[in-house]
Structure formats: C-alpha cells, structure tokens
Amino acid sequence: MSLAEIEGKLPWRDRVSIYRTLKTFENSDLIHTVNDGGKSARYALCSEHCSFGNHSVHPHFHCEKCDKTLCLDEQSIEVKSIPDSFVVHNYSLIVNGLCDSCAKI
C-alpha cells in the first residue's frame, strides 16, 4: 500500500505521523519498501523469508489495471555480475501485467 492508501484507511490522517511510523516499521524489519515505478513508494509486510537487517530480495507484480502491487515471495532475484567499481545499494524487479482478478474481466 502507498502512504496515501494507508492514510485513506485510517480515521486520523496525520501524514507526517503515518510516514514516521512506516519508517520505524521499516527500520524494525516489519515492512519493506516497494518501488513499482509509480510516483510513490509502496509498503509491504515482511514475510518469514525476511530476517533482521536482511530483507529477502524478491520480485513484485504490478497490475496495470487495478494498480495493486503484490510480493512474489517464492521467487528470488540473483544478480550474477556487477562491475567491481560499482556500489549497489539495492535492486528490484517489477513484473507488470494483469492480476488474476483483472484478467478475468
């Protein structure tokens, strides 16, 4: 969910407090950030595959119709070769298409 989606579901709407809480959850390895190519980051609950300080690196599926982004926990991403002079901070893979619900319509 994005910050705006979370904000819309809460009875109190203090954007700064929600954002700080999300950052606290992220730093505590309860959630991870997903950048699906949209304007804002989305947040997802960590699964049992994530451990403290070491989130599982997995692809995400983004539905082009309903705009949902889902974790594909059962698959991992492996980068085989990065030039020695490069410094990698993170990496991701977004699969775009239609989710099962939207594909049926």
KOLGU-381425 format. One record per atom (N, C-alpha, C, CB): residue number from 0; y, z, x. Coordinates in nm, 4 decimals. Each point is the difference from the previous one (the first is absolute). Glycine has a CB too. Example, Ala and Ser with C-alpha at 12.3 -4.5 7.8 and 13.67 -1.06 7.14 Angstrom:
BEGIN
@i 0 | north -0.5690 | up 0.7800 | east 1.3190
@i 0 | north 0.1190 | up 0.0000 | east -0.0890
@i 0 | north 0.1200 | up 0.0000 | east 0.0900
@i 0 | north -0.1173 | up 0.1246 | east -0.1892
@i 1 | north 0.2223 | up -0.1966 | east 0.1542
@i 1 | north 0.1190 | up 0.0060 | east 0.0820
@i 1 | north 0.1090 | up 0.0730 | east -0.0770
@i 1 | north -0.0628 | up -0.2145 | east 0.1184
***
This chain:
BEGIN
@i 0 | north -0.1180 | up 0.0000 | east 0.0833
@i 0 | north 0.1180 | up 0.0000 | east -0.0833
@i 0 | north 0.1250 | up 0.0000 | east 0.0883
@i 0 | north -0.1256 | up 0.1214 | east -0.1834
@i 1 | north 0.2293 | up -0.1830 | east 0.1343
@i 1 | north 0.1272 | up 0.0002 | east 0.0723
@i 1 | north 0.0787 | up 0.1262 | east -0.0367
@i 1 | north 0.0043 | up -0.2546 | east 0.0041
@i 2 | north 0.1001 | up 0.2818 | east 0.0718
@i 2 | north 0.0873 | up 0.1134 | east -0.0290
@i 2 | north 0.0565 | up -0.0117 | east -0.1416
@i 2 | north 0.0582 | up 0.0200 | east 0.2450
@i 3 | north -0.0160 | up -0.1396 | east -0.2834
@i 3 | north 0.0559 | up -0.0204 | east -0.1339
@i 3 | north -0.1046 | up 0.0248 | east -0.1090
@i 3 | north 0.1606 | up -0.1671 | east 0.0962
@i 4 | north -0.2853 | up 0.1243 | east -0.0736
@i 4 | north -0.1064 | up 0.0232 | east -0.0987
@i 4 | north -0.0293 | up 0.1487 | east -0.0145
@i 4 | north -0.0988 | up -0.2237 | east 0.0545
@i 5 | north 0.0958 | up 0.2951 | east 0.0569
@i 5 | north -0.0233 | up 0.1447 | east -0.0044
@i 5 | north 0.1159 | up 0.0689 | east -0.0710
@i 5 | north -0.1337 | up -0.0113 | east 0.2139
@i 6 | north 0.2548 | up -0.0283 | east -0.1798
@i 6 | north 0.1198 | up 0.0570 | east -0.0610
@i 6 | north -0.0022 | up -0.0179 | east -0.1519
@i 6 | north 0.1282 | up -0.0468 | east 0.2112
@i 7 | north -0.1731 | up -0.0690 | east -0.2576
@i 7 | north -0.0049 | up -0.0283 | east -0.1430
@i 7 | north -0.1028 | up 0.0819 | east -0.0759
@i 7 | north 0.0747 | up -0.2258 | east 0.0552
@i 8 | north -0.1724 | up 0.2792 | east 0.0128
@i 8 | north -0.1051 | up 0.0776 | east -0.0660
@i 8 | north 0.0280 | up 0.1502 | east -0.0013
@i 8 | north -0.1601 | up -0.1758 | east 0.0691
@i 9 | north 0.2632 | up 0.2188 | east 0.0016
@i 9 | north 0.0300 | up 0.1429 | east 0.0075
@i 9 | north 0.1117 | up 0.0383 | east -0.0970
@i 9 | north -0.0725 | up 0.0004 | east 0.2400
@i 10 | north 0.0623 | up 0.1192 | east -0.2991
@i 10 | north 0.1042 | up 0.0428 | east -0.0931
@i 10 | north 0.1334 | up 0.0272 | east 0.0714
@i 10 | north -0.1790 | up 0.0983 | east -0.1461
@i 11 | north 0.1750 | up -0.0593 | east 0.2705
@i 11 | north 0.1215 | up 0.0186 | east 0.0798
@i 11 | north 0.0100 | up -0.1171 | east 0.0952
@i 11 | north -0.0112 | up 0.2539 | east -0.0174
@i 12 | north 0.1294 | up -0.3037 | east 0.0402
@i 12 | north 0.0149 | up -0.1231 | east 0.0769
@i 12 | north 0.0972 | up 0.0178 | east 0.1152
@i 12 | north -0.0507 | up -0.1309 | east -0.2051
@i 13 | north 0.0132 | up 0.2139 | east 0.2983
@i 13 | north 0.0806 | up 0.0195 | east 0.1198
@i 13 | north -0.0631 | up -0.0837 | east 0.1112
@i 13 | north 0.0721 | up 0.2363 | east -0.0711
@i 14 | north -0.0204 | up -0.3561 | east 0.0897
@i 14 | north -0.0568 | up -0.0973 | east 0.0937
@i 14 | north -0.0149 | up 0.0571 | east 0.1406
@i 14 | north 0.1016 | up -0.1815 | east -0.1359
@i 15 | north -0.0041 | up 0.2552 | east 0.1835
@i 15 | north -0.0041 | up 0.0553 | east 0.1356
@i 15 | north -0.1138 | up 0.1009 | east 0.0129
@i 15 | north 0.2486 | up -0.0344 | east 0.0229
@i 16 | north -0.2652 | up 0.1207 | east -0.1207
@i 16 | north -0.1091 | up 0.0988 | east 0.0046
@i 16 | north -0.1363 | up -0.0670 | east -0.0060
@i 16 | north 0.1498 | up 0.1669 | east -0.1093
@i 17 | north -0.1617 | up -0.2706 | east 0.0253
@i 17 | north -0.1266 | up -0.0721 | east -0.0093
@i 17 | north -0.0311 | up -0.0664 | east 0.1337
@i 17 | north 0.0358 | up -0.0390 | east -0.2471
@i 18 | north 0.0638 | up -0.0263 | east 0.3070
@i 18 | north -0.0198 | up -0.0669 | east 0.1290
@i 18 | north -0.0397 | up 0.1010 | east 0.1079
@i 18 | north 0.1679 | up -0.1763 | east -0.0658
@i 19 | north -0.1006 | up 0.2898 | east 0.0719
@i 19 | north -0.0338 | up 0.1027 | east 0.0995
@i 19 | north -0.1419 | up 0.0530 | east -0.0218
@i 19 | north 0.2431 | up 0.0632 | east 0.0155
@i 20 | north -0.2801 | up -0.0467 | east -0.1415
@i 20 | north -0.1357 | up 0.0463 | east -0.0305
@i 20 | north -0.1030 | up -0.1036 | east 0.0437
@i 20 | north 0.0883 | up 0.1330 | east -0.1943
@i 21 | north -0.0608 | up -0.2603 | east 0.1695
@i 21 | north -0.0907 | up -0.1066 | east 0.0438
@i 21 | north -0.0139 | up 0.0011 | east 0.1521
@i 21 | north 0.0646 | up -0.1392 | east -0.2001
@i 22 | north 0.0458 | up 0.1568 | east 0.2719
@i 22 | north -0.0050 | up 0.0052 | east 0.1472
@i 22 | north -0.0795 | up 0.1215 | east 0.0469
@i 22 | north 0.2224 | up -0.1175 | east 0.0124
@i 23 | north -0.2086 | up 0.2304 | east -0.0799
@i 23 | north -0.0785 | up 0.1189 | east 0.0341
@i 23 | north -0.1485 | up -0.0261 | east -0.0235
@i 23 | north 0.1952 | up 0.1479 | east -0.0593
@i 24 | north -0.2286 | up -0.2101 | east -0.0536
@i 24 | north -0.1393 | up -0.0347 | east -0.0287
@i 24 | north -0.0546 | up -0.0977 | east 0.1040
@i 24 | north 0.0424 | up 0.0373 | east -0.2449
@i 25 | north 0.0411 | up -0.1332 | east 0.2844
@i 25 | north -0.0428 | up -0.0982 | east 0.0999
@i 25 | north -0.0235 | up 0.0679 | east 0.1354
@i 25 | north 0.1290 | up -0.1805 | east -0.1215
@i 26 | north -0.0386 | up 0.2678 | east 0.1619
@i 26 | north -0.0149 | up 0.0714 | east 0.1276
@i 26 | north -0.1175 | up 0.0970 | east -0.0020
@i 26 | north 0.2456 | up -0.0214 | east 0.0350
@i 27 | north -0.2869 | up 0.0630 | east -0.1534
@i 27 | north -0.1156 | up 0.0893 | east -0.0150
@i 27 | north -0.1294 | up -0.0768 | east -0.0237
@i 27 | north 0.1527 | up 0.1737 | east -0.0911
@i 28 | north -0.1462 | up -0.3071 | east 0.0996
@i 28 | north -0.1159 | up -0.0881 | east -0.0179
@i 28 | north -0.0643 | up 0.0092 | east -0.1378
@i 28 | north -0.0384 | up 0.0221 | east 0.2414
@i 29 | north 0.1218 | up 0.0013 | east -0.3425
@i 29 | north -0.0491 | up -0.0018 | east -0.1375
@i 29 | north 0.0159 | up -0.1380 | east -0.0617
@i 29 | north 0.0575 | up 0.2421 | east -0.0228
@i 30 | north 0.0432 | up -0.3165 | east 0.0692
@i 30 | north 0.0252 | up -0.1359 | east -0.0471
@i 30 | north 0.0292 | up -0.0893 | east 0.1200
@i 30 | north 0.0889 | up 0.0860 | east -0.2216
@i 31 | north -0.0945 | up -0.2166 | east 0.2003
@i 31 | north 0.0421 | up -0.0937 | east 0.1035
@i 31 | north 0.0890 | up -0.1071 | east -0.0630
@i 31 | north -0.2122 | up 0.0426 | east 0.1336
@i 32 | north 0.2956 | up -0.1019 | east -0.0503
@i 32 | north 0.0940 | up -0.1021 | east -0.0452
@i 32 | north -0.0662 | up -0.1365 | east 0.0039
@i 32 | north 0.1937 | up 0.1368 | east 0.0825
@i 33 | north -0.1681 | up -0.2162 | east -0.1842
@i 33 | north -0.0507 | up -0.1363 | east -0.0078
@i 33 | north 0.1198 | up -0.0927 | east -0.0118
@i 33 | north -0.2185 | up 0.0744 | east -0.1088
@i 34 | north 0.2331 | up -0.1649 | east 0.2009
@i 34 | north 0.1042 | up -0.1019 | east -0.0078
@i 34 | north -0.0661 | up -0.1297 | east -0.0464
@i 34 | north 0.1393 | up 0.1107 | east 0.1851
@i 35 | north -0.1213 | up -0.1417 | east -0.3127
@i 35 | north -0.0686 | up -0.1156 | east -0.0583
@i 35 | north 0.0860 | up -0.1259 | east -0.0030
@i 35 | north -0.1308 | up 0.1588 | east -0.1367
@i 36 | north 0.2394 | up -0.1586 | east 0.2122
@i 36 | north 0.0874 | up -0.1159 | east 0.0037
@i 36 | north 0.1107 | up 0.0059 | east -0.1032
@i 36 | north -0.1905 | up -0.1298 | east 0.0834
@i 37 | north 0.1894 | up 0.2306 | east -0.1692
@i 37 | north 0.1054 | up 0.0163 | east -0.0996
@i 37 | north 0.1227 | up 0.0649 | east 0.0614
@i 37 | north -0.1726 | up 0.0181 | east -0.1794
@i 38 | north 0.2698 | up 0.0092 | east 0.0960
@i 38 | north 0.1253 | up 0.0573 | east 0.0477
@i 38 | north -0.0123 | up 0.1460 | east 0.0404
@i 38 | north 0.1172 | up -0.1596 | east -0.1458
@i 39 | north -0.2100 | up 0.2315 | east 0.0861
@i 39 | north -0.0120 | up 0.1426 | east 0.0313
@i 39 | north -0.1435 | up 0.0345 | east 0.0369
@i 39 | north 0.1898 | up 0.0515 | east -0.1560
@i 40 | north -0.2026 | up 0.0533 | east 0.2338
@i 40 | north -0.1330 | up 0.0477 | east 0.0403
@i 40 | north -0.0699 | up 0.0608 | east -0.1208
@i 40 | north 0.0800 | up 0.0434 | east 0.2366
@i 41 | north -0.2103 | up -0.0460 | east -0.2308
@i 41 | north -0.0818 | up 0.0653 | east -0.1019
@i 41 | north -0.0795 | up 0.1093 | east 0.0681
@i 41 | north -0.0147 | up -0.2109 | east -0.1409
@i 42 | north -0.0294 | up 0.3060 | east 0.0633
@i 42 | north -0.0730 | up 0.1144 | east 0.0535
@i 42 | north -0.1353 | up 0.0084 | east -0.0682
@i 42 | north 0.2152 | up 0.1233 | east 0.0487
@i 43 | north -0.3178 | up -0.0916 | east 0.0301
@i 43 | north -0.1360 | up 0.0117 | east -0.0525
@i 43 | north -0.0623 | up 0.1287 | east 0.0512
@i 43 | north -0.0240 | up -0.2512 | east -0.0109
@i 44 | north -0.0609 | up 0.3119 | east -0.0706
@i 44 | north -0.0715 | up 0.1192 | east 0.0432
@i 44 | north -0.0952 | up -0.0352 | east 0.1126
@i 44 | north 0.0189 | up 0.0989 | east -0.2296
@i 45 | north -0.0292 | up -0.0108 | east 0.3260
@i 45 | north -0.0971 | up -0.0212 | east 0.1079
@i 45 | north -0.1396 | up 0.0275 | east -0.0539
@i 45 | north 0.1705 | up 0.0637 | east 0.1771
@i 46 | north -0.2656 | up -0.1367 | east -0.1261
@i 46 | north -0.1391 | up 0.0189 | east -0.0412
@i 46 | north -0.0701 | up 0.0896 | east 0.1004
@i 46 | north -0.0035 | up -0.2256 | east -0.1132
@i 47 | north -0.1236 | up 0.2463 | east 0.0906
@i 47 | north -0.0786 | up 0.0803 | east 0.0939
@i 47 | north -0.0136 | up -0.0683 | east 0.1355
@i 47 | north -0.1244 | up 0.0962 | east -0.1932
@i 48 | north 0.1575 | up -0.2258 | east 0.2012
@i 48 | north -0.0073 | up -0.0737 | east 0.1264
@i 48 | north 0.1158 | up 0.0339 | east 0.0932
@i 48 | north -0.1175 | up -0.1834 | east -0.1201
@i 49 | north 0.2239 | up 0.2411 | east 0.0638
@i 49 | north 0.1154 | up 0.0388 | east 0.0812
@i 49 | north -0.0245 | up 0.1399 | east 0.0555
@i 49 | north 0.1569 | up -0.1446 | east -0.1389
@i 50 | north -0.1172 | up 0.1653 | east 0.2607
@i 50 | north -0.0065 | up 0.1332 | east 0.0582
@i 50 | north 0.1384 | up 0.0356 | east 0.0499
@i 50 | north -0.2437 | up -0.0280 | east 0.0650
@i 51 | north 0.2672 | up 0.1539 | east -0.0354
@i 51 | north 0.1328 | up 0.0463 | east 0.0384
@i 51 | north 0.0524 | up -0.0811 | east 0.1184
@i 51 | north -0.0554 | up 0.2312 | east -0.0835
@i 52 | north 0.1692 | up -0.2951 | east 0.0642
@i 52 | north 0.0623 | up -0.0783 | east 0.1059
@i 52 | north -0.0640 | up -0.1353 | east 0.0239
@i 52 | north 0.0615 | up 0.2123 | east 0.1016
@i 53 | north -0.1655 | up -0.2461 | east -0.1780
@i 53 | north -0.0711 | up -0.1252 | east 0.0223
@i 53 | north -0.0374 | up -0.0621 | east -0.1340
@i 53 | north -0.0887 | up 0.0849 | east 0.2207
@i 54 | north 0.1804 | up -0.1607 | east -0.2776
@i 54 | north -0.0283 | up -0.0659 | east -0.1273
@i 54 | north -0.0965 | up -0.1151 | east 0.0242
@i 54 | north 0.2272 | up 0.0644 | east -0.0915
@i 55 | north -0.3187 | up -0.0810 | east -0.0013
@i 55 | north -0.0876 | up -0.1149 | east 0.0118
@i 55 | north 0.0845 | up -0.1256 | east -0.0168
@i 55 | north -0.1996 | up 0.1311 | east -0.0881
@i 56 | north 0.1751 | up -0.2295 | east 0.1703
@i 56 | north 0.0735 | up -0.1256 | east -0.0100
@i 56 | north -0.0844 | up -0.0938 | east -0.0842
@i 56 | north 0.1156 | up 0.0321 | east 0.2259
@i 57 | north -0.0641 | up -0.0604 | east -0.3449
@i 57 | north -0.0748 | up -0.0821 | east -0.0937
@i 57 | north 0.0945 | up -0.0980 | east -0.0685
@i 57 | north -0.1675 | up 0.1857 | east -0.0357
@i 58 | north 0.1148 | up -0.2960 | east -0.0151
@i 58 | north 0.0850 | up -0.0966 | east -0.0707
@i 58 | north 0.0385 | up 0.0513 | east -0.1384
@i 58 | north -0.1101 | up -0.1865 | east 0.1260
@i 59 | north 0.2115 | up 0.1250 | east -0.1828
@i 59 | north 0.0451 | up 0.0305 | east -0.1347
@i 59 | north 0.0070 | up -0.1295 | east -0.0797
@i 59 | north 0.1306 | up 0.2013 | east 0.0815
@i 60 | north -0.1573 | up -0.1918 | east -0.2111
@i 60 | north 0.0069 | up -0.1150 | east -0.0893
@i 60 | north 0.1233 | up 0.0146 | east -0.0877
@i 60 | north -0.2524 | up -0.0271 | east 0.0012
@i 61 | north 0.3351 | up -0.0769 | east -0.0063
@i 61 | north 0.1198 | up 0.0000 | east -0.0834
@i 61 | north -0.0152 | up -0.1054 | east -0.1081
@i 61 | north 0.1426 | up 0.0794 | east 0.1927
@i 62 | north -0.1363 | up -0.0345 | east -0.3191
@i 62 | north -0.0098 | up -0.0929 | east -0.1129
@i 62 | north 0.1367 | up -0.0628 | east -0.0235
@i 62 | north -0.1875 | up 0.1353 | east -0.1055
@i 63 | north 0.1899 | up -0.2680 | east 0.1065
@i 63 | north 0.1249 | up -0.0746 | east -0.0168
@i 63 | north 0.0505 | up 0.0024 | east -0.1440
@i 63 | north -0.0697 | up -0.1458 | east 0.1885
@i 64 | north -0.0155 | up 0.1856 | east -0.2827
@i 64 | north 0.0411 | up -0.0006 | east -0.1403
@i 64 | north 0.0479 | up 0.1380 | east -0.0465
@i 64 | north -0.1634 | up -0.1850 | east -0.0412
@i 65 | north 0.0818 | up 0.2890 | east 0.0609
@i 65 | north 0.0373 | up 0.1337 | east -0.0485
@i 65 | north 0.0697 | up 0.0834 | east 0.1073
@i 65 | north -0.1933 | up -0.0094 | east -0.1568
@i 66 | north 0.1977 | up -0.0402 | east 0.2787
@i 66 | north 0.0708 | up 0.0626 | east 0.1119
@i 66 | north -0.0671 | up 0.1278 | east 0.0517
@i 66 | north 0.2080 | up -0.0961 | east -0.0934
@i 67 | north -0.3334 | up 0.1203 | east 0.0553
@i 67 | north -0.0718 | up 0.1158 | east 0.0526
@i 67 | north -0.0477 | up -0.0292 | east 0.1413
@i 67 | north -0.0716 | up 0.0664 | east -0.2324
@i 68 | north 0.0672 | up 0.0374 | east 0.3148
@i 68 | north -0.0558 | up -0.0105 | east 0.1342
@i 68 | north -0.1115 | up 0.1013 | east 0.0107
@i 68 | north 0.2200 | up -0.0782 | east 0.0995
@i 69 | north -0.3378 | up 0.0347 | east -0.0589
@i 69 | north -0.1188 | up 0.0851 | east 0.0054
@i 69 | north -0.0565 | up 0.0056 | east 0.1411
@i 69 | north -0.0502 | up -0.0563 | east -0.2384
@i 70 | north 0.0026 | up 0.1735 | east 0.2782
@i 70 | north -0.0660 | up 0.0154 | east 0.1292
@i 70 | north -0.1400 | up -0.0608 | east -0.0062
@i 70 | north 0.1330 | up 0.2102 | east 0.0471
@i 71 | north -0.1712 | up -0.2797 | east 0.0565
@i 71 | north -0.1368 | up -0.0509 | east 0.0149
@i 71 | north -0.0653 | up 0.0844 | east 0.1092
@i 71 | north 0.0626 | up -0.2403 | east -0.0731
@i 72 | north -0.0927 | up 0.3669 | east 0.0384
@i 72 | north -0.0476 | up 0.1006 | east 0.0959
@i 72 | north -0.1286 | up -0.0367 | east 0.0726
@i 72 | north 0.1080 | up 0.1655 | east -0.1428
@i 73 | north -0.1924 | up -0.2396 | east 0.0769
@i 73 | north -0.1317 | up -0.0277 | east 0.0565
@i 73 | north 0.0026 | up -0.1010 | east 0.1138
@i 73 | north -0.0938 | up 0.0517 | east -0.2213
@i 74 | north 0.2082 | up -0.1125 | east 0.2440
@i 74 | north 0.0119 | up -0.0994 | east 0.1062
@i 74 | north 0.0983 | up 0.0520 | east 0.1038
@i 74 | north -0.0524 | up -0.1903 | east -0.1601
@i 75 | north 0.0328 | up 0.1507 | east 0.2824
@i 75 | north 0.0922 | up 0.0417 | east 0.1045
@i 75 | north 0.0636 | up -0.1232 | east 0.0646
@i 75 | north -0.1364 | up 0.2096 | east 0.0415
@i 76 | north 0.2420 | up -0.1852 | east 0.0315
@i 76 | north 0.0685 | up -0.1067 | east 0.0725
@i 76 | north -0.0176 | up 0.0287 | east 0.1479
@i 76 | north 0.1701 | up -0.0384 | east -0.1872
@i 77 | north -0.2127 | up -0.0614 | east 0.2600
@i 77 | north -0.0163 | up 0.0159 | east 0.1440
@i 77 | north 0.0803 | up -0.1085 | east 0.0710
@i 77 | north -0.2306 | up 0.1020 | east -0.0305
@i 78 | north 0.3167 | up -0.0592 | east 0.1198
@i 78 | north 0.0776 | up -0.0945 | east 0.0799
@i 78 | north -0.0722 | up -0.0138 | east 0.1330
@i 78 | north 0.2221 | up 0.0614 | east -0.1136
@i 79 | north -0.2685 | up -0.1811 | east 0.1419
@i 79 | north -0.0836 | up -0.0237 | east 0.1179
@i 79 | north 0.0791 | up -0.0046 | east 0.1305
@i 79 | north -0.1545 | up -0.1244 | east -0.1473
@i 80 | north 0.2728 | up 0.0640 | east 0.1430
@i 80 | north 0.0698 | up -0.0224 | east 0.1258
@i 80 | north 0.1508 | up 0.0033 | east -0.0206
@i 80 | north -0.1930 | up -0.1367 | east 0.0822
@i 81 | north 0.2585 | up 0.2235 | east -0.0094
@i 81 | north 0.1463 | up 0.0085 | east 0.0018
@i 81 | north 0.0416 | up -0.0105 | east 0.1464
@i 81 | north 0.0116 | up 0.1455 | east -0.2135
@i 82 | north 0.0891 | up -0.2267 | east 0.2447
@i 82 | north 0.0444 | up -0.0083 | east 0.1396
@i 82 | north 0.0349 | up 0.1391 | east 0.0561
@i 82 | north 0.0873 | up -0.2328 | east -0.0449
@i 83 | north -0.1209 | up 0.2564 | east 0.1694
@i 83 | north 0.0208 | up 0.1305 | east 0.0627
@i 83 | north 0.1445 | up 0.0472 | east -0.0050
@i 83 | north -0.1897 | up -0.0521 | east 0.1474
@i 84 | north 0.2841 | up -0.0394 | east -0.1469
@i 84 | north 0.1411 | up 0.0379 | east 0.0010
@i 84 | north 0.0527 | up 0.0386 | east -0.1384
@i 84 | north 0.0298 | up -0.1520 | east 0.1938
@i 85 | north -0.1086 | up 0.1312 | east -0.2993
@i 85 | north 0.0425 | up 0.0322 | east -0.1358
@i 85 | north -0.0292 | up 0.1461 | east -0.0307
@i 85 | north -0.0406 | up -0.2376 | east -0.0714
@i 86 | north 0.1258 | up 0.2997 | east -0.0102
@i 86 | north -0.0211 | up 0.1366 | east -0.0472
@i 86 | north -0.0135 | up -0.0064 | east -0.1515
@i 86 | north 0.1310 | up 0.1022 | east 0.1951
@i 87 | north -0.2473 | up -0.0684 | east -0.2470
@i 87 | north -0.0263 | up -0.0059 | east -0.1437
@i 87 | north 0.0272 | up 0.1372 | east -0.0608
@i 87 | north -0.1739 | up -0.1825 | east 0.0323
@i 88 | north 0.2566 | up 0.1847 | east -0.1364
@i 88 | north 0.0251 | up 0.1246 | east -0.0715
@i 88 | north -0.0871 | up 0.0110 | east -0.1245
@i 88 | north 0.2343 | up -0.0008 | east 0.0865
@i 89 | north -0.2564 | up -0.1085 | east -0.1554
@i 89 | north -0.0905 | up -0.0025 | east -0.1137
@i 89 | north -0.0320 | up -0.1451 | east -0.0341
@i 89 | north 0.0935 | up 0.2190 | east -0.0883
@i 90 | north -0.1888 | up -0.2387 | east 0.0020
@i 90 | north -0.0337 | up -0.1334 | east -0.0465
@i 90 | north -0.0609 | up 0.0109 | east -0.1386
@i 90 | north -0.0360 | up -0.0819 | east 0.2366
@i 91 | north 0.0413 | up -0.0285 | east -0.3110
@i 91 | north -0.0513 | up 0.0017 | east -0.1360
@i 91 | north -0.0459 | up -0.1397 | east -0.0392
@i 91 | north 0.1527 | up 0.1915 | east -0.0590
@i 92 | north -0.2282 | up -0.1956 | east -0.0483
@i 92 | north -0.0444 | up -0.1264 | east -0.0569
@i 92 | north 0.0160 | up 0.0107 | east -0.1509
@i 92 | north -0.1645 | up -0.0439 | east 0.1911
@i 93 | north 0.2391 | up -0.0491 | east -0.2487
@i 93 | north 0.0189 | up -0.0054 | east -0.1447
@i 93 | north -0.0685 | up -0.1247 | east -0.0524
@i 93 | north 0.2199 | up 0.1256 | east 0.0145
@i 94 | north -0.3082 | up -0.1078 | east -0.1112
@i 94 | north -0.0681 | up -0.1099 | east -0.0662
@i 94 | north 0.0711 | up -0.0192 | east -0.1338
@i 94 | north -0.2265 | up 0.0477 | east 0.1153
@i 95 | north 0.2793 | up -0.1657 | east -0.1401
@i 95 | north 0.0727 | up -0.0287 | east -0.1240
@i 95 | north -0.0854 | up -0.0833 | east -0.0940
@i 95 | north 0.2172 | up 0.0105 | east 0.1240
@i 96 | north -0.2041 | up 0.0152 | east -0.2522
@i 96 | north -0.0742 | up -0.0763 | east -0.1000
@i 96 | north 0.0135 | up 0.0664 | east -0.1353
@i 96 | north -0.1618 | up -0.0793 | east 0.1744
@i 97 | north 0.0581 | up 0.0683 | east -0.2573
@i 97 | north -0.0015 | up 0.0616 | east -0.1312
@i 97 | north -0.1085 | up 0.1060 | east -0.0051
@i 97 | north 0.0871 | up -0.2114 | east -0.1047
@i 98 | north -0.0527 | up 0.3304 | east 0.0539
@i 98 | north -0.1006 | up 0.1055 | east -0.0172
@i 98 | north -0.0961 | up -0.0413 | east -0.1115
@i 98 | north 0.1635 | up 0.1792 | east 0.0787
@i 99 | north -0.2727 | up -0.1051 | east -0.0963
@i 99 | north -0.0999 | up -0.0378 | east -0.0986
@i 99 | north 0.0561 | up -0.0013 | east -0.1416
@i 99 | north -0.1737 | up 0.0953 | east 0.1490
@i 100 | north 0.2644 | up -0.0030 | east -0.1812
@i 100 | north 0.0588 | up 0.0038 | east -0.1350
@i 100 | north 0.0883 | up -0.1224 | east -0.0249
@i 100 | north -0.0057 | up 0.2518 | east 0.0055
@i 101 | north 0.0891 | up -0.2869 | east 0.0919
@i 101 | north 0.0906 | up -0.1136 | east -0.0164
@i 101 | north -0.0731 | up -0.1335 | east 0.0058
@i 101 | north 0.1807 | up 0.1372 | east 0.1006
@i 102 | north -0.2894 | up -0.1443 | east -0.0268
@i 102 | north -0.0759 | up -0.1240 | east 0.0110
@i 102 | north -0.0689 | up -0.0361 | east -0.1310
@i 102 | north -0.0340 | up 0.0476 | east 0.2419
@i 103 | north 0.0083 | up 0.0510 | east -0.3264
@i 103 | north -0.0667 | up -0.0226 | east -0.1288
@i 103 | north 0.0949 | up -0.0533 | east -0.1070
@i 103 | north -0.1582 | up 0.1822 | east 0.0585
@i 104 | north 0.2865 | up -0.1657 | east -0.0360
@i 104 | north 0.0990 | up -0.0396 | east -0.1018
@i 104 | north 0.0283 | up -0.1483 | east 0.0085
@i 104 | north 0.1025 | up 0.2278 | east 0.0080
***
